Amino acid sequence: MEEKKLAIIATKGTLDWAYPPFILASTAAALGYETQIFFTFYGLQLVRKDLGSLKVSPIGNPGMPMKMPFGPKWFKDINWNIPNILQCAIPGYESVATALMKQTIANNGVATIPELRELCQEADVKFLACQMTVELFGFEHSDFIDGIDYVGAATFFEFAGDSDICLFI
Amino acid sequence: MNFDKELDARGLNCPLPILRSKKTLNEMTSGQVLKIIATDPGSVKDFAAFAKQTGNELLSSAEAGGEYTFFIKKK
């Protein structure tokens, strides 16, 4: 049986949206898929050496539950519906939300992004970065982890065109 | 059931039980059996799907007291 192929385009640069590409890529690799991720635009944040800058933004995201990862059950069950206008006005709001999300992730036995990224690399998931957006955003290749190919859209299509599954995330 | 290796995946959530199992299977030889204990309820269907897609045989899948135990024979 010929090896199946999964091609992913990762375009988001927030902590929450870092999960789908790395979870799907690492799982596909474990199932025997040959897998490539093309990081472009804000997705470039996911291949930076320092992942500490990844944050989550609850602002303008009504789908995001705002629950506390600590305290008694009744307290954890409260959904804090904080109006957008306040979220925008409170300094450090995103940093606090990010810290709370990281705690929730740890409480639930969910892998961290650095861990998932490493698992992808160990499983030979190939990382491609869009050279055009690297330049557009003023990044240097030294900002990113080793083992990345810097390419254009045409190179991605060489793999994606033969893929069984292609996802835009 | 006899097994050659055991993996404790308790407390881990998707996709870690599958990824750790795959990693452990890589270190084993064909015909050996891996026992996995997990607490993720999604792992029941996930291990069946993993076995089906990778060709490793799922010998048994059982639940007791919120823990799921799987035996997988390496292809």
gemmi code that builds the backbone of each chain (N, CA, C; Angstrom):
import gemmi

chains = {
    "A": [
        ("MET", (0.846, -1.198, 0.000), (0.000, 0.000, 0.000), (0.877, 1.243, 0.000)),
        ("GLU", (0.569, 2.144, -0.895), (1.364, 3.369, -0.953), (1.050, 4.257, 0.240)),
        ("GLU", (2.073, 4.949, 0.730), (1.918, 5.821, 1.897), (0.948, 6.959, 1.586)),
        ("LYS", (0.021, 7.206, 2.512), (-0.904, 8.325, 2.325), (-0.195, 9.631, 2.653)),
        ("LYS", (-0.742, 10.718, 2.122), (-0.107, 12.015, 2.343), (-1.084, 13.045, 2.892)),
        ("LEU", (-0.607, 13.830, 3.861), (-1.391, 14.924, 4.441), (-0.624, 16.227, 4.276)),
        ("ALA", (-1.275, 17.209, 3.693), (-0.672, 18.539, 3.540), (-1.496, 19.540, 4.333)),
        ("ILE", (-0.812, 20.327, 5.181), (-1.514, 21.313, 6.004), (-0.935, 22.700, 5.740)),
        ("ILE", (-1.817, 23.679, 5.622), (-1.382, 25.072, 5.538), (-1.742, 25.709, 6.876)),
        ("ALA", (-0.730, 26.154, 7.628), (-0.969, 26.750, 8.951), (-0.834, 28.263, 8.843)),
        ("THR", (-1.937, 28.966, 9.099), (-1.938, 30.420, 8.886), (-2.186, 31.237, 10.154)),
        ("LYS", (-2.457, 30.550, 11.273), (-2.803, 31.287, 12.489), (-1.652, 31.289, 13.495)),
        ("GLY", (-1.501, 32.389, 14.209), (-0.364, 32.511, 15.120), (-0.740, 32.717, 16.570)),
        ("THR", (-1.827, 32.060, 17.015), (-2.202, 32.182, 18.424), (-2.077, 30.819, 19.107)),
        ("LEU", (-2.034, 30.858, 20.432), (-1.832, 29.629, 21.203), (-2.918, 28.595, 20.932)),
        ("ASP", (-4.174, 29.032, 20.852), (-5.259, 28.080, 20.607), (-5.177, 27.474, 19.203)),
        ("TRP", (-4.927, 28.328, 18.221), (-4.875, 27.844, 16.834), (-3.562, 27.156, 16.481)),
        ("ALA", (-2.657, 27.095, 17.427), (-1.422, 26.331, 17.202), (-1.710, 24.837, 17.322)),
        ("TYR", (-2.782, 24.504, 18.048), (-3.077, 23.089, 18.293), (-3.486, 22.275, 17.072)),
        ("PRO", (-4.499, 22.729, 16.300), (-4.957, 21.848, 15.212), (-3.848, 21.375, 14.252)),
        ("PRO", (-2.980, 22.256, 13.742), (-1.974, 21.722, 12.813), (-1.021, 20.717, 13.457)),
        ("PHE", (-0.574, 20.999, 14.686), (0.389, 20.087, 15.314), (-0.265, 18.782, 15.776)),
        ("ILE", (-1.508, 18.847, 16.259), (-2.195, 17.614, 16.673), (-2.457, 16.728, 15.458)),
        ("LEU", (-2.987, 17.335, 14.401), (-3.333, 16.534, 13.221), (-2.075, 15.991, 12.537)),
        ("ALA", (-1.029, 16.800, 12.466), (0.197, 16.357, 11.800), (0.870, 15.225, 12.572)),
        ("SER", (0.958, 15.371, 13.905), (1.639, 14.330, 14.681), (0.834, 13.029, 14.659)),
        ("THR", (-0.488, 13.146, 14.722), (-1.323, 11.943, 14.692), (-1.238, 11.263, 13.329)),
        ("ALA", (-1.307, 12.065, 12.282), (-1.209, 11.495, 10.934), (0.121, 10.761, 10.761)),
        ("ALA", (1.185, 11.366, 11.266), (2.500, 10.726, 11.152), (2.498, 9.387, 11.889)),
        ("ALA", (1.837, 9.354, 13.067), (1.768, 8.104, 13.832), (0.957, 7.049, 13.095)),
        ("LEU", (0.029, 7.489, 12.252), (-0.792, 6.547, 11.482), (-0.121, 6.159, 10.173)),
        ("GLY", (1.052, 6.696, 9.926), (1.803, 6.312, 8.739), (1.677, 7.258, 7.561)),
        ("TYR", (1.086, 8.412, 7.778), (0.998, 9.402, 6.692), (2.338, 10.124, 6.526)),
        ("GLU", (2.687, 10.408, 5.296), (3.781, 11.338, 5.053), (3.148, 12.731, 5.176)),
        ("THR", (3.709, 13.584, 6.019), (3.032, 14.834, 6.368), (3.923, 16.058, 6.201)),
        ("GLN", (3.345, 17.095, 5.625), (4.050, 18.372, 5.522), (3.140, 19.489, 6.030)),
        ("ILE", (3.747, 20.473, 6.702), (3.009, 21.676, 7.094), (3.687, 22.882, 6.453)),
        ("PHE", (2.883, 23.674, 5.775), (3.363, 24.909, 5.155), (2.940, 26.068, 6.060)),
        ("PHE", (3.910, 26.724, 6.687), (3.613, 27.824, 7.612), (3.684, 29.141, 6.864)),
        ("THR", (2.588, 29.875, 6.893), (2.573, 31.146, 6.170), (1.834, 32.208, 6.975)),
        ("PHE", (2.090, 33.446, 6.665), (1.535, 34.568, 7.431), (1.714, 34.346, 8.940)),
        ("TYR", (0.644, 34.497, 9.736), (0.808, 34.433, 11.199), (1.216, 33.049, 11.668)),
        ("GLY", (1.016, 32.053, 10.801), (1.434, 30.690, 11.124), (2.933, 30.584, 11.353)),
        ("LEU", (3.700, 31.540, 10.832), (5.148, 31.539, 11.051), (5.506, 31.577, 12.536)),
        ("GLN", (4.607, 32.141, 13.350), (4.856, 32.204, 14.801), (5.056, 30.806, 15.389)),
        ("LEU", (4.475, 29.802, 14.735), (4.508, 28.440, 15.277), (5.842, 27.744, 15.058)),
        ("VAL", (6.703, 28.314, 14.222), (8.017, 27.695, 14.006), (9.145, 28.571, 14.545)),
        ("ARG", (8.796, 29.584, 15.322), (9.848, 30.394, 15.944), (10.543, 29.584, 17.043)),
        ("LYS", (11.823, 29.911, 17.258), (12.561, 29.205, 18.318), (11.856, 29.413, 19.645)),
        ("ASP", (11.431, 30.646, 19.887), (10.776, 30.974, 21.142), (9.259, 30.972, 20.944)),
        ("LEU", (8.602, 29.990, 21.566), (7.145, 29.905, 21.431), (6.439, 30.670, 22.553)),
        ("GLY", (7.232, 31.346, 23.383), (6.679, 32.066, 24.529), (5.789, 33.229, 24.138)),
        ("SER", (5.918, 33.674, 22.886), (5.111, 34.822, 22.478), (3.709, 34.427, 22.017)),
        ("LEU", (3.441, 33.110, 21.958), (2.097, 32.681, 21.538), (1.082, 33.021, 22.616)),
        ("LYS", (0.052, 33.731, 22.209), (-0.979, 34.113, 23.170), (-2.352, 33.745, 22.626)),
        ("VAL", (-3.313, 33.772, 23.535), (-4.681, 33.539, 23.119), (-5.429, 34.853, 23.325)),
        ("SER", (-6.320, 35.178, 22.389), (-7.078, 36.411, 22.538), (-8.570, 36.128, 22.617)),
        ("PRO", (-9.171, 36.382, 23.798), (-10.617, 36.165, 23.926), (-11.415, 37.313, 23.307)),
        ("ILE", (-10.724, 38.400, 22.948), (-11.437, 39.582, 22.446), (-12.109, 39.279, 21.108)),
        ("GLY", (-13.397, 39.541, 21.058), (-14.143, 39.311, 19.818), (-14.308, 37.844, 19.495)),
        ("ASN", (-14.155, 36.969, 20.499), (-14.324, 35.538, 20.261), (-15.420, 34.995, 21.179)),
        ("PRO", (-16.689, 35.137, 20.757), (-17.801, 34.713, 21.622), (-17.860, 33.206, 21.829)),
        ("GLY", (-17.088, 32.444, 21.046), (-17.109, 30.992, 21.192), (-16.196, 30.494, 22.295)),
        ("MET", (-15.425, 31.401, 22.888), (-14.439, 30.960, 23.868), (-15.000, 31.003, 25.291)),
        ("PRO", (-15.104, 29.842, 25.936), (-15.578, 29.856, 27.322), (-14.532, 30.544, 28.196)),
        ("MET", (-14.974, 31.383, 29.108), (-14.046, 32.067, 30.003), (-14.219, 31.491, 31.397)),
        ("LYS", (-13.506, 30.384, 31.640), (-13.648, 29.709, 32.925), (-12.310, 29.665, 33.648)),
        ("MET", (-12.397, 29.639, 34.972), (-11.189, 29.632, 35.788), (-10.681, 28.203, 35.995)),
        ("PRO", (-9.363, 27.996, 35.868), (-8.815, 26.637, 36.013), (-8.498, 26.262, 37.450)),
        ("PHE", (-8.965, 27.041, 38.417), (-8.666, 26.718, 39.815), (-9.892, 27.019, 40.682)),
        ("GLY", (-9.802, 26.642, 41.958), (-10.901, 26.911, 42.894), (-11.885, 25.765, 42.948)),
        ("PRO", (-12.903, 25.891, 43.823), (-13.913, 24.833, 43.931), (-14.758, 24.729, 42.659)),
        ("LYS", (-15.479, 23.591, 42.535), (-16.187, 23.296, 41.292), (-17.175, 24.406, 40.904)),
        ("TRP", (-17.915, 24.917, 41.902), (-18.919, 25.941, 41.576), (-18.248, 27.171, 40.954)),
        ("PHE", (-17.029, 27.447, 41.404), (-16.293, 28.618, 40.898), (-15.785, 28.347, 39.471)),
        ("LYS", (-15.282, 27.122, 39.271), (-14.785, 26.733, 37.938), (-15.905, 26.735, 36.901)),
        ("ASP", (-17.126, 26.441, 37.371), (-18.258, 26.331, 36.445), (-18.783, 27.684, 35.953)),
        ("ILE", (-18.362, 28.758, 36.607), (-18.853, 30.077, 36.188), (-18.248, 30.447, 34.828)),
        ("ASN", (-19.104, 30.921, 33.931), (-18.597, 31.420, 32.647), (-18.573, 32.949, 32.717)),
        ("TRP", (-17.377, 33.514, 32.745), (-17.214, 34.952, 32.939), (-17.422, 35.684, 31.622)),
        ("ASN", (-18.649, 36.176, 31.457), (-18.943, 36.900, 30.224), (-18.518, 38.361, 30.361)),
        ("ILE", (-17.279, 38.628, 29.990), (-16.756, 39.983, 30.145), (-16.932, 40.737, 28.820)),
        ("PRO", (-17.586, 41.890, 28.862), (-17.839, 42.623, 27.613), (-16.543, 42.968, 26.873)),
        ("ASN", (-16.614, 42.921, 25.544), (-15.440, 43.223, 24.717), (-14.803, 44.559, 25.076)),
        ("ILE", (-15.640, 45.540, 25.366), (-15.107, 46.881, 25.618), (-14.203, 46.889, 26.850)),
        ("LEU", (-14.538, 46.063, 27.831), (-13.682, 45.951, 29.029), (-12.410, 45.160, 28.708)),
        ("GLN", (-12.585, 44.082, 27.898), (-11.426, 43.260, 27.529), (-10.375, 44.103, 26.815)),
        ("CYS", (-10.853, 45.037, 26.009), (-9.939, 45.901, 25.261), (-9.253, 46.899, 26.187)),
        ("ALA", (-9.972, 47.316, 27.221), (-9.480, 48.421, 28.045), (-8.539, 47.973, 29.162)),
        ("ILE", (-8.652, 46.695, 29.579), (-7.823, 46.254, 30.711), (-6.421, 45.887, 30.215)),
        ("PRO", (-5.372, 46.595, 30.700), (-4.018, 46.269, 30.243), (-3.627, 44.858, 30.685)),
        ("GLY", (-2.946, 44.134, 29.806), (-2.492, 42.783, 30.153), (-3.584, 41.731, 30.129)),
        ("TYR", (-4.736, 42.090, 29.572), (-5.857, 41.144, 29.565), (-5.501, 39.844, 28.835)),
        ("GLU", (-4.842, 39.972, 27.678), (-4.487, 38.776, 26.898), (-3.459, 37.915, 27.632)),
        ("SER", (-2.540, 38.567, 28.327), (-1.530, 37.806, 29.066), (-2.173, 36.989, 30.174)),
        ("VAL", (-3.145, 37.575, 30.850), (-3.841, 36.856, 31.921), (-4.635, 35.694, 31.320)),
        ("ALA", (-5.354, 35.979, 30.218), (-6.144, 34.924, 29.562), (-5.228, 33.784, 29.111)),
        ("THR", (-4.027, 34.142, 28.625), (-3.074, 33.134, 28.157), (-2.580, 32.278, 29.318)),
        ("ALA", (-2.271, 32.928, 30.438), (-1.815, 32.184, 31.618), (-2.908, 31.225, 32.097)),
        ("LEU", (-4.152, 31.687, 32.073), (-5.266, 30.834, 32.501), (-5.453, 29.659, 31.548)),
        ("MET", (-5.279, 29.923, 30.252), (-5.443, 28.835, 29.281), (-4.343, 27.797, 29.456)),
        ("LYS", (-3.111, 28.260, 29.705), (-2.006, 27.314, 29.894), (-2.257, 26.437, 31.119)),
        ("GLN", (-2.833, 27.033, 32.161), (-3.149, 26.268, 33.364), (-4.234, 25.231, 33.060)),
        ("THR", (-5.245, 25.646, 32.276), (-6.318, 24.727, 31.900), (-5.758, 23.563, 31.084)),
        ("ILE", (-4.834, 23.866, 30.185), (-4.193, 22.844, 29.350), (-3.463, 21.835, 30.235)),
        ("ALA", (-2.704, 22.353, 31.211), (-1.952, 21.473, 32.112), (-2.892, 20.625, 32.953)),
        ("ASN", (-3.986, 21.237, 33.442), (-4.946, 20.510, 34.280), (-5.598, 19.351, 33.539)),
        ("ASN", (-5.713, 19.473, 32.227), (-6.440, 18.471, 31.446), (-5.545, 17.439, 30.769)),
        ("GLY", (-4.271, 17.444, 31.094), (-3.374, 16.455, 30.492), (-3.220, 16.644, 28.992)),
        ("VAL", (-3.414, 17.888, 28.538), (-3.240, 18.187, 27.118), (-1.783, 18.600, 26.898)),
        ("ALA", (-1.210, 18.153, 25.795), (0.197, 18.453, 25.511), (0.408, 19.950, 25.320)),
        ("THR", (1.624, 20.420, 25.594), (1.947, 21.817, 25.298), (2.345, 21.919, 23.828)),
        ("ILE", (2.341, 23.145, 23.311), (2.715, 23.331, 21.906), (4.183, 22.951, 21.649)),
        ("PRO", (5.143, 23.359, 22.510), (6.528, 22.915, 22.268), (6.639, 21.391, 22.221)),
        ("GLU", (5.877, 20.707, 23.092), (5.897, 19.241, 23.129), (5.350, 18.646, 21.829)),
        ("LEU", (4.210, 19.177, 21.367), (3.600, 18.647, 20.142), (4.478, 18.914, 18.924)),
        ("ARG", (5.097, 20.091, 18.921), (5.967, 20.437, 17.785), (7.156, 19.485, 17.724)),
        ("GLU", (7.703, 19.180, 18.914), (8.831, 18.257, 18.972), (8.412, 16.860, 18.511)),
        ("LEU", (7.205, 16.439, 18.907), (6.711, 15.127, 18.494), (6.551, 15.069, 16.977)),
        ("CYS", (6.132, 16.177, 16.380), (6.019, 16.242, 14.919), (7.390, 16.062, 14.279)),
        ("GLN", (8.373, 16.756, 14.832), (9.716, 16.681, 14.260), (10.305, 15.284, 14.401)),
        ("GLU", (10.085, 14.678, 15.564), (10.575, 13.313, 15.790), (9.945, 12.343, 14.807)),
        ("ALA", (8.694, 12.624, 14.422), (7.965, 11.727, 13.525), (8.185, 12.095, 12.055)),
        ("ASP", (9.190, 12.942, 11.810), (9.546, 13.333, 10.434), (8.471, 14.104, 9.690)),
        ("VAL", (7.659, 14.866, 10.414), (6.758, 15.791, 9.732), (7.642, 16.886, 9.146)),
        ("LYS", (7.438, 17.166, 7.874), (8.293, 18.175, 7.237), (7.680, 19.565, 7.402)),
        ("PHE", (8.523, 20.514, 7.817), (8.080, 21.898, 8.002), (8.574, 22.761, 6.844)),
        ("LEU", (7.639, 23.441, 6.198), (7.991, 24.401, 5.158), (7.564, 25.782, 5.640)),
        ("ALA", (8.377, 26.795, 5.355), (7.970, 28.156, 5.716), (7.931, 28.998, 4.450)),
        ("CYS", (6.943, 29.874, 4.405), (6.749, 30.733, 3.244), (7.798, 31.858, 3.261)),
        ("GLN", (8.710, 31.805, 2.321), (9.805, 32.785, 2.286), (9.275, 34.207, 2.102)),
        ("MET", (8.201, 34.332, 1.315), (7.661, 35.672, 1.070), (7.205, 36.326, 2.380)),
        ("THR", (6.466, 35.579, 3.215), (5.985, 36.195, 4.470), (7.107, 36.355, 5.492)),
        ("VAL", (8.136, 35.501, 5.409), (9.299, 35.685, 6.287), (9.872, 37.085, 6.048)),
        ("GLU", (10.009, 37.444, 4.773), (10.550, 38.767, 4.429), (9.552, 39.879, 4.734)),
        ("LEU", (8.295, 39.621, 4.409), (7.243, 40.616, 4.622), (7.158, 41.060, 6.081)),
        ("PHE", (7.303, 40.098, 6.989), (7.200, 40.399, 8.419), (8.544, 40.761, 9.050)),
        ("GLY", (9.590, 40.796, 8.226), (10.891, 41.201, 8.754), (11.564, 40.166, 9.645)),
        ("PHE", (11.264, 38.886, 9.419), (11.932, 37.830, 10.188), (13.262, 37.482, 9.544)),
        ("GLU", (14.148, 36.871, 10.342), (15.396, 36.286, 9.839), (15.246, 34.773, 9.973)),
        ("HIS", (15.964, 34.022, 9.130), (15.899, 32.559, 9.249), (16.356, 32.107, 10.630)),
        ("SER", (17.220, 32.914, 11.248), (17.729, 32.550, 12.579), (16.653, 32.685, 13.672)),
        ("ASP", (15.511, 33.294, 13.344), (14.408, 33.375, 14.319), (13.701, 32.027, 14.455)),
        ("PHE", (13.923, 31.163, 13.463), (13.145, 29.919, 13.398), (13.984, 28.700, 13.773)),
        ("ILE", (13.289, 27.615, 14.142), (13.965, 26.364, 14.489), (14.673, 25.794, 13.261)),
        ("ASP", (15.613, 24.897, 13.507), (16.359, 24.265, 12.412), (15.479, 23.266, 11.666)),
        ("GLY", (15.897, 22.935, 10.471), (15.225, 21.874, 9.719), (14.032, 22.340, 8.906)),
        ("ILE", (13.938, 23.657, 8.687), (12.819, 24.179, 7.898), (13.294, 24.488, 6.477)),
        ("ASP", (12.447, 24.173, 5.507), (12.725, 24.586, 4.129), (11.985, 25.882, 3.851)),
        ("TYR", (12.687, 26.872, 3.327), (12.065, 28.156, 2.994), (11.723, 28.151, 1.516)),
        ("VAL", (10.417, 28.152, 1.235), (9.973, 27.925, -0.135), (8.806, 28.839, -0.500)),
        ("GLY", (8.360, 28.697, -1.744), (7.195, 29.431, -2.214), (6.031, 28.486, -2.429)),
        ("ALA", (4.923, 29.060, -2.879), (3.698, 28.292, -3.045), (3.882, 27.115, -4.017)),
        ("ALA", (4.689, 27.321, -5.053), (4.846, 26.276, -6.069), (5.424, 25.000, -5.465)),
        ("THR", (6.367, 25.160, -4.546), (6.979, 23.991, -3.905), (5.952, 23.247, -3.056)),
        ("PHE", (5.111, 24.020, -2.369), (4.080, 23.381, -1.546), (3.147, 22.547, -2.413)),
        ("PHE", (2.802, 23.075, -3.587), (1.868, 22.345, -4.454), (2.450, 21.046, -4.995)),
        ("GLU", (3.760, 20.982, -5.057), (4.397, 19.751, -5.521), (3.975, 18.594, -4.618)),
        ("PHE", (3.928, 18.862, -3.313), (3.501, 17.838, -2.353), (1.976, 17.806, -2.227)),
        ("ALA", (1.372, 19.001, -2.078), (-0.074, 19.086, -1.852), (-0.870, 18.503, -3.016)),
        ("GLY", (-0.357, 18.654, -4.213), (-1.055, 18.155, -5.400), (-1.189, 16.649, -5.413)),
        ("ASP", (-0.285, 15.968, -4.722), (-0.323, 14.506, -4.633), (-0.929, 14.019, -3.330)),
        ("SER", (-1.381, 14.969, -2.484), (-1.812, 14.561, -1.142), (-3.213, 13.950, -1.164)),
        ("ASP", (-3.489, 13.132, -0.145), (-4.817, 12.544, 0.007), (-5.726, 13.497, 0.768)),
        ("ILE", (-5.112, 14.261, 1.684), (-5.862, 15.235, 2.473), (-5.079, 16.538, 2.471)),
        ("CYS", (-5.794, 17.649, 2.227), (-5.132, 18.951, 2.300), (-6.001, 19.883, 3.139)),
        ("LEU", (-5.415, 20.433, 4.200), (-6.175, 21.259, 5.134), (-5.628, 22.675, 5.216)),
        ("PHE", (-6.527, 23.633, 5.211), (-6.155, 25.040, 5.432), (-6.596, 25.408, 6.847)),
        ("ILE", (-5.609, 25.710, 7.696), (-5.950, 26.001, 9.093), (-5.496, 27.409, 9.445)),
    ],
    "B": [
        ("MET", (-3.617, -11.482, 30.167), (-2.957, -11.603, 28.854), (-1.476, -11.258, 28.974)),
        ("ASN", (-0.641, -12.022, 28.302), (0.801, -11.734, 28.321), (1.132, -10.510, 27.482)),
        ("PHE", (2.113, -9.779, 27.939), (2.562, -8.628, 27.149), (4.057, -8.423, 27.365)),
        ("ASP", (4.666, -7.726, 26.424), (6.112, -7.517, 26.472), (6.484, -6.161, 27.043)),
        ("LYS", (5.574, -5.210, 26.897), (5.849, -3.866, 27.374), (4.560, -3.218, 27.836)),
        ("GLU", (4.692, -2.281, 28.784), (3.501, -1.614, 29.293), (3.678, -0.103, 29.191)),
        ("LEU", (2.598, 0.569, 28.794), (2.644, 2.031, 28.696), (1.543, 2.631, 29.566)),
        ("ASP", (1.950, 3.506, 30.472), (0.981, 4.179, 31.336), (0.620, 5.522, 30.708)),
        ("ALA", (-0.558, 5.594, 30.125), (-0.993, 6.836, 29.477), (-2.113, 7.493, 30.274)),
        ("ARG", (-2.188, 7.172, 31.567), (-3.236, 7.744, 32.413), (-3.036, 9.249, 32.586)),
        ("GLY", (-4.133, 9.981, 32.507), (-4.064, 11.432, 32.676), (-3.706, 12.173, 31.397)),
        ("LEU", (-3.319, 11.437, 30.369), (-2.962, 12.092, 29.100), (-4.189, 12.222, 28.205)),
        ("ASN", (-4.202, 13.301, 27.449), (-5.326, 13.543, 26.563), (-4.895, 13.469, 25.096)),
        ("CYS", (-5.895, 13.392, 24.204), (-5.670, 13.295, 22.758), (-4.673, 14.349, 22.294)),
        ("PRO", (-3.697, 14.064, 21.459), (-3.400, 12.768, 20.831), (-2.278, 12.020, 21.534)),
        ("LEU", (-1.931, 12.410, 22.780), (-0.745, 11.842, 23.430), (-0.767, 10.322, 23.624)),
        ("PRO", (-1.904, 9.706, 24.057), (-1.863, 8.248, 24.204), (-1.469, 7.529, 22.895)),
        ("ILE", (-1.998, 8.005, 21.787), (-1.673, 7.392, 20.488), (-0.202, 7.630, 20.126)),
        ("LEU", (0.260, 8.868, 20.315), (1.642, 9.200, 19.936), (2.646, 8.420, 20.784)),
        ("ARG", (2.380, 8.325, 22.087), (3.295, 7.579, 22.975), (3.273, 6.092, 22.615)),
        ("SER", (2.092, 5.581, 22.263), (1.991, 4.164, 21.893), (2.779, 3.877, 20.625)),
        ("LYS", (2.624, 4.767, 19.673), (3.341, 4.598, 18.402), (4.852, 4.595, 18.646)),
        ("LYS", (5.292, 5.503, 19.501), (6.708, 5.619, 19.822), (7.215, 4.337, 20.500)),
        ("THR", (6.405, 3.828, 21.420), (6.795, 2.607, 22.131), (6.811, 1.415, 21.170)),
        ("LEU", (5.816, 1.344, 20.293), (5.771, 0.241, 19.316), (6.997, 0.262, 18.405)),
        ("ASN", (7.480, 1.464, 18.111), (8.664, 1.586, 17.256), (9.888, 0.904, 17.866)),
        ("GLU", (9.903, 0.864, 19.205), (11.054, 0.269, 19.901), (10.884, -1.242, 20.069)),
        ("MET", (9.733, -1.780, 19.640), (9.463, -3.201, 19.831), (9.627, -3.977, 18.519)),
        ("THR", (9.635, -5.294, 18.640), (9.790, -6.106, 17.438), (8.446, -6.719, 17.044)),
        ("SER", (8.366, -7.133, 15.805), (7.136, -7.687, 15.245), (6.649, -8.877, 16.077)),
        ("GLY", (5.350, -8.872, 16.410), (4.756, -9.968, 17.171), (4.697, -9.700, 18.664)),
        ("GLN", (5.456, -8.706, 19.133), (5.418, -8.375, 20.556), (4.114, -7.655, 20.905)),
        ("VAL", (3.726, -7.738, 22.163), (2.453, -7.158, 22.596), (2.692, -5.989, 23.557)),
        ("LEU", (1.994, -4.887, 23.281), (2.072, -3.697, 24.131), (0.761, -3.543, 24.896)),
        ("LYS", (0.887, -3.359, 26.213), (-0.290, -3.086, 27.032), (-0.334, -1.591, 27.315)),
        ("ILE", (-1.496, -0.973, 27.108), (-1.640, 0.462, 27.346), (-2.788, 0.691, 28.335)),
        ("ILE", (-2.536, 1.547, 29.313), (-3.609, 1.942, 30.238), (-3.841, 3.437, 30.042)),
        ("ALA", (-5.102, 3.816, 29.782), (-5.432, 5.213, 29.524), (-6.677, 5.613, 30.292)),
        ("THR", (-6.864, 6.927, 30.435), (-8.079, 7.420, 31.095), (-8.918, 8.294, 30.156)),
        ("ASP", (-8.408, 8.539, 28.958), (-9.126, 9.360, 27.987), (-10.242, 8.536, 27.345)),
        ("PRO", (-11.526, 8.924, 27.570), (-12.633, 8.126, 27.013), (-12.586, 8.043, 25.482)),
        ("GLY", (-11.984, 9.045, 24.849), (-11.875, 9.027, 23.387), (-10.916, 7.963, 22.881)),
        ("SER", (-10.081, 7.437, 23.794), (-9.051, 6.493, 23.358), (-9.629, 5.168, 22.884)),
        ("VAL", (-10.866, 4.829, 23.317), (-11.468, 3.553, 22.912), (-11.600, 3.495, 21.387)),
        ("LYS", (-12.219, 4.517, 20.828), (-12.374, 4.543, 19.368), (-11.043, 4.850, 18.685)),
        ("ASP", (-10.228, 5.674, 19.339), (-8.948, 6.055, 18.730), (-7.999, 4.868, 18.560)),
        ("PHE", (-7.940, 3.999, 19.559), (-7.037, 2.852, 19.429), (-7.545, 1.858, 18.386)),
        ("ALA", (-8.886, 1.745, 18.284), (-9.439, 0.877, 17.237), (-9.064, 1.434, 15.861)),
        ("ALA", (-9.175, 2.764, 15.717), (-8.844, 3.413, 14.442), (-7.347, 3.334, 14.158)),
        ("PHE", (-6.563, 3.479, 15.206), (-5.105, 3.399, 15.065), (-4.700, 2.016, 14.551)),
        ("ALA", (-5.292, 0.974, 15.179), (-4.969, -0.396, 14.783), (-5.378, -0.657, 13.331)),
        ("LYS", (-6.568, -0.208, 12.994), (-7.097, -0.438, 11.644), (-6.202, 0.216, 10.580)),
        ("GLN", (-5.721, 1.416, 10.888), (-4.954, 2.154, 9.885), (-3.477, 1.779, 9.821)),
        ("THR", (-2.940, 1.269, 10.940), (-1.511, 0.953, 10.945), (-1.231, -0.530, 10.739)),
        ("GLY", (-2.285, -1.374, 10.883), (-2.079, -2.804, 10.693), (-1.600, -3.517, 11.945)),
        ("ASN", (-1.351, -2.772, 13.021), (-1.053, -3.408, 14.310), (-2.381, -3.942, 14.852)),
        ("GLU", (-2.341, -5.133, 15.428), (-3.605, -5.777, 15.810), (-4.030, -5.414, 17.226)),
        ("LEU", (-5.287, -4.943, 17.370), (-5.844, -4.639, 18.688), (-6.410, -5.945, 19.246)),
        ("LEU", (-5.685, -6.567, 20.178), (-6.074, -7.868, 20.700), (-7.262, -7.748, 21.656)),
        ("SER", (-7.237, -6.676, 22.467), (-8.377, -6.476, 23.353), (-8.476, -5.027, 23.793)),
        ("SER", (-9.707, -4.635, 24.154), (-10.000, -3.277, 24.580), (-11.028, -3.394, 25.688)),
        ("ALA", (-10.667, -2.942, 26.896), (-11.592, -3.123, 28.022), (-11.623, -1.895, 28.914)),
        ("GLU", (-12.766, -1.712, 29.609), (-12.918, -0.584, 30.520), (-13.243, -1.101, 31.911)),
        ("ALA", (-12.590, -0.535, 32.913), (-12.921, -0.888, 34.298), (-12.591, 0.295, 35.192)),
        ("GLY", (-13.592, 0.779, 35.902), (-13.398, 1.864, 36.859), (-12.784, 3.124, 36.265)),
        ("GLY", (-13.234, 3.498, 35.058), (-12.735, 4.728, 34.437), (-11.364, 4.594, 33.798)),
        ("GLU", (-10.839, 3.370, 33.773), (-9.555, 3.147, 33.092), (-9.755, 2.214, 31.910)),
        ("TYR", (-9.046, 2.518, 30.849), (-9.172, 1.730, 29.622), (-7.870, 0.983, 29.390)),
        ("THR", (-7.991, -0.306, 29.127), (-6.804, -1.116, 28.907), (-6.839, -1.717, 27.502)),
        ("PHE", (-5.734, -1.547, 26.815), (-5.645, -2.045, 25.440), (-4.424, -2.955, 25.312)),
        ("PHE", (-4.570, -3.994, 24.497), (-3.434, -4.838, 24.148), (-3.261, -4.766, 22.630)),
        ("ILE", (-2.092, -4.339, 22.211), (-1.831, -4.208, 20.775), (-0.628, -5.051, 20.390)),
        ("LYS", (-0.821, -5.851, 19.336), (0.267, -6.705, 18.842), (0.925, -6.007, 17.658)),
        ("LYS", (2.219, -5.834, 17.757), (2.931, -5.119, 16.699), (2.954, -5.922, 15.401)),
        ("LYS", (2.725, -5.222, 14.305), (2.704, -5.837, 12.976), (4.077, -6.401, 12.631)),
    ],
}
model = gemmi.Model(1)
for chain_id, residues in chains.items():
    chain = gemmi.Chain(chain_id)
    for i, (resn, *xyz) in enumerate(residues, 1):
        res = gemmi.Residue()
        res.name, res.seqid = resn, gemmi.SeqId(i, " ")
        for name, pos in zip(("N", "CA", "C"), xyz):
            atom = gemmi.Atom()
            atom.name, atom.element = name, gemmi.Element(name[0])
            atom.pos, atom.b_iso = gemmi.Position(*pos), 0.0
            res.add_atom(atom)
        chain.add_residue(res)
    model.add_chain(chain)
structure = gemmi.Structure()
structure.add_model(model)
structure.setup_entities()
